[in-house]
Amino acid sequence: MIDFEWYRPGGPGFEPDVEAELREMLAEASETDAEAGFPRLSLDDPVEPGTSHLLVWLLPDERSGRNVPLVPSLAGFLRVEPLRDEDSGTAEVSYLVRPDYRSRGITTLLIEKIGLELGTPDGWQGTGVSGLRVWARANHPAALRMSLRFRRYGIRTVLREWQMLAPVRIGRDVDPGAEPGRPAVRQAAGGAERDAAAALWTASGRRHAPPADTVLLVSGSAERPDGAVWVDPESGEPTEYGTAGRLVAVVTRDQDRDREEDPLVRSLLVAGLEYLRDAGLRVGATTIDSEDRPLVHEARTLGFVHDQTDVQYTVHNRTTEPLPAVR
């Protein structure tokens, strides 16, 4: 059996003992899920105003015949974060279950208890939310089973992202076959250049701000860059090929997702991999929208290989709102 408790914006926060247990659970999950590429959630993550949190508790139940806690134990964490630029009341949901309590049907029990009815006047479960988005990292089969079990709520697959890896060739150019006349890429010189590149980040639809601790490489003028790549050599991502650094995002000003070859995209990818090479890393990782043809094409030609697929599901069960197109 389970119980749950909502923590609303403007209401009382987590009690000290609850927060301590929650932080412990999130740290444990992050360590367990690091290699699999599942979400790493933290109470210190930047979130939008109006974010709600739900805690799920596993209750003692001697009838189960399984290893159950002697007292209520924190088993799951769900975060409902409104999307700032969405007029439709859509929120992004992040969710995890304590590693020791997985494969017990906790998520199924939770959805059966709270439902996914979004058309009520005060939104889903009083959050004011009328649409949900959630990522299934590594295309987790449990997410597919849940989408089929509760498909009556209007659950749809709308986006697919590929996690891709590329070898970094130590001691030689990352792309020795690149044409000498490719667009030049340099490291950003100061705050003004980072701010100008941040405008590209925002225009691409990414949330929050670019990570402050990443290395920024840009092409074009300092006042109005043509493209940028944010590089994190300290991401420490374990892969079967060794520890990877990450190309956090590759963004260009004049983006044409329908063409394949894009010299600027190629130059940004090469510059990012060269930076990781110079930092002593042997593997570069990046996330690519499967519909972004130039980024997919240039990454493939540079030796990036598919590692996993992430799938985004949406829930829209109001009859007056059209469902988003499936990609």
Beta strands, then each sheet from edge to edge (+ up, - down):
strand 1: 2-7
strand 2: 52-58
strand 3: 73-82
strand 4: 90-97
strand 5: 131-136
strand 6: 155-167
strand 7: 186-187
strand 8: 215-220
strand 9: 225-239
strand 10: 242-252
strand 11: 283-289
strand 12: 305-315
sheet 1: 1+ 2- 3+ 4- 5- 12+ 6- 11+ 10+ 9- 8+ 7-
end
